[in-house]
Amino acid sequence: MTDFINDSRFQRATELFNKSDWYRAHDALEELWHELGYPERLTIQGLLQVAVAELHLERGNIKGSVILLGEGLGRLKSAGISDLGIDLDKLCKSVAKRLEQIQRGCNPDISTVPFIQKRQ
C-alpha cells in the first residue's frame, strides 16, 4: 500500500480532515476502512477516531472527545501500523497536545487542530 497517499479517495478524506469537516471526513475515511486490511486499517481507524473526537468537541461532548482522542492517539502510535505516506509523528504530537489541553480544562482552540501532512 505504498502508493496509498495518491489514492484520490484518501486525498479527498485528507482534504476534508484538514478543513475540519469532521463529519464528511469520517464518512470518507470509513469507506476506505471497510476495504482495507491490516495494518492500513488500523491507521485509518485512528484517523477516524480523531475525526469523531473533533466532531464531539464541536458539539460540546468533552468526555467523548477525550476518550476518542486518546484511543485514536494510541492506535496511531501502535507498533507495526502503516503510515500511509503521512507524517504520523507530527499528527500524533498535535493530537497529544490537543488532548492534554482538553484534559487540563483549557480552551482547545489554543492548540493546533490535528492536520494530516505527507511524509517528507
N, C-alpha and C positions, 0 to 999 in steps of 0.2 A: 504494500500500500504506500510505496514511496512517493507516488505522484498524487496523493490524496489532496494536497493543498491546491492542485489545479482543477479538481472536480468542481464544475460550475455550481452544483448544489451546495457543496461545502463553502465555496466562495460566497454564495448568497446567504447562507446561515451565518457566516462570519461577519458579513456586512450588516446584517440585522442585529447581531450581538453587539457589534461595535457602535451601532446607532442607538443602543439601549432600547431597541424594540424587542423587549424580552419575550413577550407572548409569541410573536411571529418567529423569533429566533428559536424558541423552544420547539415550535412545530416543525421548522426546517431541520433542526438537529435530530428530532425524534424520528423523522422519516429516514434519515441516514442510519440512526441507531438500530432500527429494525432490520436493516440489511447487512450489518457488519457482524463480524465475529471477533473473538479475542485476538489481539489486545486493543484494536481500534475501538471496539465497542465500549471499553472502559473509559477511554479518553472522551468519547462523545458523551457518555453518561455523566462524567464530571462536568463537562461544559453545560449540559442540560441542567444539572443541579445548580450551577452558578446562575444560569439564566432564570430559573424558577425562584431562587433565593432573592434575586434582584426584583422580580415581579412581586414577591411577598413584601419586600421592603417598600416598594412604591405604594402598596395597598395598606401599609401600616402594620403588617404582621411581623413584628420584630423577632419573635420567638421562632417562627417558621423560617425566616431569613437566616438567623444564626445557625439553626440546625442544618439547613441545606448548604450554606456556605461552608460549614465545617465538613460535611460529607463530600461535597464537591472538591474541596481542597485536598482532603485525604485521598480521594480517588485519583486526582491529578498528580499527586506526589507518589503514587504507588509504584513500586519497582516493576519493571517489565512492561509498562504501558507504552503505546506508540505516541510519539509527539505529533504525528500527522503533519509535520513540517512547520509547526508553530513553536514559538518561544514559550515553552511551558514554565520555565523558571521565572520569567518576567510576569507571566499571568499569575502564577502561584503567589509571588510576592505581593502583587496588588490585591489579590483575594484575601490573603492573610492580613494585610494591613487594614482592609475594609472590615473584616471580621473582628479584628481587635478593637477598632473604633466603635463598632456597634456594641460589642460586649462591655466596653467601658462606659457606655451610655452617651458617647459623644455623637455629634451630628455626623452621620456617614457622608454627608456632602463635602466634608473637609478632606476625605481620602479619595484617591483616584478610583473611578468606576472601572471594573475589570474590562480589559481590552485584549483582543487577540491580535498578535503580530506574527508575521512569518519569521521563522528561524533564520538567522544570518549565517 
